[in-house]
Amino acid sequence: MKRFFTRLGSFLTGVRVWTINILTLIVLVYFIGIAVYLIRQLPETVDPSGKVLIINPEVVVQDVEVYPDELALPFALPEDNQLETRDLVRLIRAAAEDETLAGVLIDFSKTAFAGPSTALLIAEELAALRDAGKPVVAYSEALGTGSYLMAAQADEIFLHPSGALAVSGIGGYRDYTRELTDKLKITIHNYSQGDYKSAVEGLTRNDMSEADREQRTALYEPIWAAFKSRLATARDVSPEVIQTIADELTIPLLGEAGYDNLVFAQENGLIDGTKTVPEMRQYMIEKFGRDESEGQTAETYPHVYWQNYLAQVSPAVETATDAVAVVFVQGGIQHSEMGPGVAGSKDIAPLIRRAYEDENTRALVLRVNSPGGSILGSDEIRAEFAAAAARDLPVVVSMGDVAASGGVWVSTPASRIFAEPTTITGSIGVAVAFPTLENLFDYVGVHFDGVTTSEHAGWNINRPVNEKLDALFATWASSAYGRFINTVAESRDKDPEYIRSIAGGRVWLAPDALERGLIDEIGTLEDAISYAAESAELEDYRVNYVVKPISPAFAILRQFNVSLGVRSNQTLNTAAEQFIEAMATLEGLNAPKATIMCTECVFDFQ
């Protein structure tokens, strides 16, 4: 019996070893096969001569790409749905200078932009491409406000005959839940500082406050006017025509079968006509010739896709030793790591430190595109930026689509602040609101009791707020607001009472912010970099974009994504949605929390 079990044990051990070896071999063969296949699929160098460059990015265009540290699933291909603004600008400028290209076909109907300033910047670059003499044609099945802004810069615009030109303007609605919380016997405590700080209004009111309506109107109308002006100039029509199609002929949420809409658009010069996909293909063949390249079996025109073209358009080689470092604060600020839509201070602060400790850095630019968020996270970023200034480095801020609340806080050490013409800034205030559920629990018959060694030990939102705790919360919020006011006042060399008079949580468009001394100059990121270099007395310098590197595995898979043409089929979130989703935990109903977050600063214009 003993011999039998000994032999059985040896047999099972052998089976287990062989099974593991066979499985290991299968896995190795599988991954070697994938690697060989993907390497064979890597894009070959393409000759753009005589071809049409197709620019149809299905991406979010923003200042910097941010991906999670780890893949969501083992061996999963990452979604490559981000494109850095400077790369898109580089692509468009390269096309404008490329005399070998026959023309450009654009379709931005599946592109999202970080905000209006980014969209207007790309529109200007497309207009420059057209003005350079390159034939630019736009074709989409349907166009919205942002995508039409891009298409309007082309020489010709065609839409699908069953599509629509859904120019709906900008702005939107939010939910107000005070009546609901009253019915549920939930008590809302609001300690927000600033009459215009509307981040928590949805919890405390049933409608929009007049202060919030005033500031939103002051934001939206000039931005919409800038959109209409750019569209009107590009299409040689009056801005009133744009307003008419938005007011009278755009059906919300409907992106097809806009037959009357398309007739009006064509009759009034907003588009040049309608074509089905086969008709458009034939039109392009007649305009640019037939693709007669070897191995081409489909009837089409000679073309090259923007991904392959951009891969061959290398950034200018910069040999200078001295550098202007650029660090990005993009997304809602949190005391965490970076991620899509999240400006994590635990990553950004070290990046700033890495930038100023580099012996070749002669100046530092902080590019801020954030509605703010966590006070602690904002102050961590500000502290490292201030440490750079303490080293006598020129420190400059470039504000993007939005740099408000916490975005202002992190900018305070700057010697000069630039903002885009449609940058939204300000919102110097503190948002604090939270519920307590004592009435709800009392109504349903749940009671709490216990023993504590101090008056507020063990307190949570299930308990009421007594007079002493109410006073403590009020003092806490007021103290945070006072710190914010004094920090801005000191940085702008202003009296704190003056800053208080223009603060109150109110947001300002860049020209108004300039008039009130919150910024120093209207200009782009390029302008800010040039100023920083001039301040450092640099004639020959390079720009060093200091960004968080993605993991090697992620980088490899992302490259395979590009080579295989893999793109996400998910609906792209706008940057506004990313910001709000990223900051949802700060606005949650789970605990008292003071934030410097500007929810009124972000909106959808797609």
Secondary structure, 3 states (H helix, E strand, C coil): CHHHHHHHHHHHHHHHHHHHHHHHHHHHHHHHHHHHHHHHHCCCCCCCCCCEEEECCCCEEECCCCCCCCCCCCCCCCCCCEEEHHHHHHHHHHHHHCCCCCEEEECCCCCEECCHHHHHHHHHHHHHHHHCCCCEEEEECCEEHHHHHHHCCCCEEEECCCCCEECCCCCCCCCCCHHHHHHCCCEEEECCECCCCCCCHHHHCCCCCHHHHHHHHHHHHHHHHHHHHHHHHHHCCCHHHHHHHHHHCCCCCCCCCCHHHHHHHHHCCCCCEECCHHHHHHHHHHHHCCCCCCCCCCCCCCEEEHHHHHHHCCCCCCCCCCEEEEEEEECEEECCCCECCEEEHHHHHHHHHHHHHCCCEEEEEEEEEECEEEHHHHHHHHHHHHHHHHCCCCEEEEEEEEEECHHHHCCCCCCEEEECCCCEEECCCEECEEEECHHHHHHHCCCCCCCCCCCCCCCCCCCCCCHHHHHHHHHHHHHHHHHHHHHHHHHHCCCHHHHHHHCCCCEEEHHHHHHCCCCCEECCHHHHHHHHHHHCCCCCCEEEEECCCCCHHHHHHHHHHHHHCCCCCCCCCCHHHHHHHHCHHHHCCCCCCCEEECHHHCCCCC
